Amino acid sequence: MGGIWIYSGQPFPGSPPLVVIESGSMTHENEPFGGLGTIDPGDIVLAKAVHTREDVITYASTKSYRTYGNYGDVIIYKPLGRTDLTPIIHRAMCWVEYNANTDTYTVEEYNIINATSVTIPELHLYNYKPAHSGFITKGDHNLYPDQHPNAQICREPIEVNWIIGKAQGELPWFGSLKLMLSKNEEGGWGASEVPGDSWTCLIISIVILLSIPLSLDIRDYLRERKSK
């Protein structure tokens, strides 16, 4: 665990390097085996520390670099930088640069240069005028980016210092156990958003893990009996 913490670059003590996915906002439809290779409720990912804007590759800036079934990096961030709100894990779509001196915006990925507002039809953003620079973010399963009023997630672009880390790797299914023992938003118990086949894969994985030492014990027992 210490090696994972060091690799993640997360402060110790502080932000844990492993994050359990709780919502289905990054789910991809019709992905088998509980969405292996994508992010689904019950998955565990590593939060690799982010220090600068350049540490994050955006969706609109690449057609070669992919993570979790789509282009660009997925980041974990605190909405508005607030620690009392649940962190969000969504894809970084583009970077909005705000020039306070000229009150204009530049989004290089969409060829918007020194504009008086940001309009990106692909992201359902029209005449958007944020108060500062930052990343536009969006869940792969969501229609609107987080900054859209209909999303009701985080109206402002994501500043670098709001980012806990960018997601790397995937330990599928095992986070479902934590969700099963945690209270949901309705105050009940369970993990209703975890895909059904994730539970199947989790049970199979647990059976395999438990059967390995049992099989070794049986093998040793049979060898011992044979040698007598």
C-alpha positions in Angstrom: 0.0 0.0 0.0 2.9 2.3 0.8 4.3 1.8 -2.7 0.9 2.7 -4.3 0.7 5.9 -2.1 4.2 6.9 -3.2 3.5 6.3 -6.9 0.2 8.2 -6.7 2.0 11.4 -5.4 -0.9 12.0 -3.0 0.0 13.8 0.3 0.4 11.5 3.3 -1.6 11.7 5.5 -4.2 13.2 3.2 -6.0 12.1 0.1 -6.1 8.3 -0.2 -4.6 7.1 -3.5 -7.5 4.7 -4.2 -11.0 5.8 -5.1 -14.2 3.7 -5.3 -16.6 4.7 -8.1 -20.0 5.3 -6.7 -22.2 6.6 -9.6 -22.9 5.5 -13.1 -22.0 8.8 -14.8 -19.0 7.2 -16.6 -20.7 4.0 -17.6 -20.6 2.8 -21.2 -23.6 0.9 -22.5 -23.4 -2.7 -23.5 -19.9 -3.3 -22.0 -19.5 -6.9 -20.9 -18.0 -8.2 -17.6 -19.2 -5.2 -15.6 -17.7 -2.7 -18.0 -14.1 -4.0 -17.8 -11.8 -1.3 -19.2 -14.3 1.5 -18.4 -15.4 3.1 -15.2 -18.5 1.7 -13.5 -19.9 1.8 -9.9 -17.9 -0.6 -7.8 -14.6 -0.2 -9.6 -11.5 1.1 -7.8 -9.1 3.4 -9.6 -5.8 5.1 -8.6 -5.8 8.9 -8.2 -2.5 10.1 -9.7 -1.6 13.5 -8.4 -1.9 16.5 -10.8 0.3 19.5 -10.4 -0.2 21.6 -13.6 -2.6 21.9 -16.5 -0.2 20.1 -18.7 -0.5 16.9 -16.5 -4.0 16.4 -18.0 -4.7 15.5 -21.6 -8.1 16.6 -22.7 -10.7 14.8 -24.8 -10.7 17.4 -27.6 -6.9 17.7 -27.8 -6.1 14.1 -28.9 -7.3 11.3 -31.2 -4.7 8.8 -30.1 -4.6 8.8 -26.3 -7.5 6.9 -24.7 -8.4 6.0 -21.2 -11.5 4.1 -20.0 -13.1 3.8 -23.4 -12.7 7.3 -24.7 -10.1 10.0 -25.5 -8.3 12.0 -22.9 -7.8 11.8 -19.1 -10.4 11.3 -16.5 -9.9 13.5 -13.4 -11.2 13.3 -9.8 -12.0 16.8 -8.5 -13.7 18.6 -5.6 -16.6 20.7 -7.0 -15.7 24.4 -6.5 -12.8 23.2 -4.5 -15.0 22.4 -1.5 -14.1 19.5 0.8 -17.7 19.2 2.0 -19.0 18.0 -1.4 -18.6 14.6 -2.9 -15.7 14.4 -5.3 -16.6 13.9 -9.0 -14.8 11.6 -11.4 -15.4 12.8 -15.0 -13.5 13.2 -18.3 -11.6 16.5 -19.0 -13.0 17.7 -22.2 -11.1 20.9 -22.9 -9.4 23.9 -21.2 -11.0 27.3 -21.1 -8.4 30.1 -20.7 -9.9 33.4 -19.3 -8.1 36.7 -19.8 -9.2 39.0 -17.0 -7.5 42.0 -18.7 -9.6 41.8 -21.9 -12.5 39.8 -20.4 -12.1 37.2 -23.2 -11.9 33.4 -23.5 -9.7 31.1 -25.5 -10.4 27.4 -26.0 -7.6 26.2 -28.3 -9.1 22.7 -28.7 -12.2 24.2 -30.4 -10.4 27.1 -32.2 -12.0 29.7 -30.0 -9.6 32.6 -29.7 -10.2 35.8 -27.6 -14.0 35.4 -27.7 -16.4 37.3 -25.5 -18.1 34.1 -24.5 -17.7 30.3 -25.0 -20.0 28.5 -27.4 -19.3 24.8 -28.0 -22.4 23.1 -29.5 -20.9 19.6 -29.2 -20.9 20.2 -25.4 -24.3 22.0 -25.3 -22.5 25.2 -24.1 -23.8 28.5 -25.4 -22.6 32.0 -24.5 -20.9 30.5 -21.4 -19.0 33.1 -19.4 -17.1 31.5 -16.5 -15.3 33.6 -13.9 -11.9 31.9 -14.3 -9.8 29.5 -16.3 -10.2 25.7 -15.9 -11.2 22.4 -17.4 -14.7 21.6 -18.8 -15.6 18.1 -17.6 -18.2 15.6 -18.5 -19.3 12.1 -17.5 -19.2 9.7 -20.5 -22.7 8.6 -19.8 -24.1 12.2 -19.3 -25.7 14.4 -21.9 -24.4 17.6 -20.5 -21.0 18.7 -19.2 -20.7 19.4 -15.5 -20.6 23.2 -16.2 -24.1 23.2 -17.9 -27.0 24.4 -15.7 -28.9 21.2 -16.4 -26.1 19.1 -14.9 -26.2 20.8 -11.5 -22.7 19.6 -10.7 -20.2 22.4 -10.9 -21.0 25.5 -12.9 -17.4 26.8 -13.0 -14.5 25.3 -14.9 -12.3 23.0 -12.8 -9.2 24.7 -11.5 -6.0 22.7 -11.2 -6.0 23.0 -7.4 -9.4 21.5 -7.2 -8.2 18.3 -8.8 -7.5 15.4 -6.4 -5.9 13.4 -9.2 -6.3 11.8 -12.6 -7.6 8.3 -12.8 -5.2 5.5 -13.6 -5.7 1.7 -13.7 -8.7 -0.3 -12.7 -9.5 -2.9 -10.0 -12.9 -3.9 -11.2 -15.9 -5.0 -9.0 -14.2 -5.2 -5.6 -15.3 -1.7 -4.6 -18.9 -3.0 -4.7 -18.3 -4.5 -1.3 -17.7 -1.0 0.2 -20.8 0.4 -1.6 -22.9 -2.5 -0.3 -22.0 -1.5 3.3 -22.4 2.2 2.8 -25.6 4.2 3.0 -27.0 5.5 -0.3 -28.5 8.9 -1.0 -31.9 7.7 0.0 -30.6 6.7 3.4 -30.8 3.0 2.7 -28.2 0.3 2.4 -26.8 -1.2 -0.8 -25.2 -0.4 -4.1 -28.1 -0.1 -6.6 -26.0 1.4 -9.4 -23.6 -1.4 -9.5 -24.2 -3.4 -12.8 -25.7 -6.8 -12.3 -22.8 -8.6 -14.1 -20.3 -6.8 -11.9 -21.8 -8.8 -8.9 -21.5 -12.0 -11.0 -17.8 -11.2 -11.8 -17.1 -10.3 -8.2 -18.6 -13.6 -6.9 -16.6 -15.6 -9.4 -13.4 -13.7 -8.5 -13.9 -14.3 -4.8 -14.6 -18.0 -5.4 -11.4 -18.3 -7.5 -9.3 -16.5 -4.9 -10.7 -18.7 -2.1 -10.3 -21.9 -4.1 -6.6 -21.4 -4.8 -5.3 -21.9 -1.2 -7.9 -24.7 -0.7 -6.6 -26.4 -3.9 -3.0 -26.1 -2.7 -4.0 -27.6 0.7 -5.7 -30.6 -1.0 -2.7 -31.1 -3.3 -0.3 -31.1 -0.3 -2.6 -33.5 1.6 -2.8 -36.0 -1.3 1.0 -35.8 -1.8 1.5 -36.5 1.9 -0.8 -39.5 1.8 0.8 -40.9 -1.3 4.3 -40.7 0.3 3.2 -42.8 3.3 
